[in-house]
């Protein structure tokens, strides 16, 4: 299965690269910079995390809006918390 994930990740990278290459807006912006006399070096970094879903865990409905408590704070699902943790983002727990 690891080879399958590597292939899927490569496909994702190719899709991102193609969408950037095909973007007229990006091409226009780069063209303007070049016309102003500058060389352009575009380096983008993306952090993409993958978590194997636990087959025994209940499926959380991602289409449902997040619940907002009486304090006006958003209550994060377990999936939300895992995603934020993967991005090294901490969020205060609602008390």
N, C-alpha and C positions, 0 to 999 in steps of 0.2 A: 504493500500500500504506500510505502514511502516514495517509491518511484512515481506513483500516480500523483502524489502531492507535489513532487518536484515538477512534474509535467504541467500540472495546473498552475503552479506558481510562475513557470516560464510563460505560459499562455497569458497570464495576467500581466506580466511585465511587458510582453509584446503588445498587448492591447493598450496599455498605458502609453508606451512609446509611439504606437501608431496614431493614437488620438492626439498626442502632442504634435506629431509631425504633420498631421492633417489639419491642424487648427489654423484657420485663416487669421484669427485675432493674434495668435502668437507670432505667426509669420510677419504680420504687419508691424507688430511692436519691435521685433528683431530687425526688420528692414529699416525702421525709423532710427534705431540706434546705430546701425551701420551707416546710414546716410549722414548721421551726425559725426561720422569719423571714428567710430569705436568698433573694436572687434567684440564679438559676443561669445561668451562661454557660459552655457546653461547647464548647471548641475542640479538635479533635483534629488532629494532623498525622501524615501517613503518608508515608513515603519508599518508593516503589515503583520498582524498577529493571527495565529491559528490555534484554536483550542479544539481538541477532539471532544465531541459531544458525548456526555455520559448517557448511554442507552437507557439506563434505569431512571434517570432524572426526569421529572415532568417537563413537558415542552412548554416554554413560556411564549405567549403570543406577542410577537414583536410589533404587530400592527396596532395593539392597544396603546392609547396615550398613557404616559406616565402619571401616576397618582400624585397629587399635590396635597400635602398635609395641611392642617389648620395653621401651621406656622408659615405657610407659603413656600415651604421647601419641597423639592421633588424627592420622591422615594424611588431609589434605584433598585432595579431587579438584580438578581444574582448575575445575570448575563452582563448588565450594565457595569456592575462592580468589577467583574473579570476583565472587561474591555478597558475600563479606565486604569486598572492595575497594570495591564499589559503596556499601556502607554505611559506608565509611571506618573499617573495623575491621582492625587488623593482627593477624596471628597468627604466632607464632614458627615458623620452619621446623624440622622434625625433622632433626637432624644425625646 
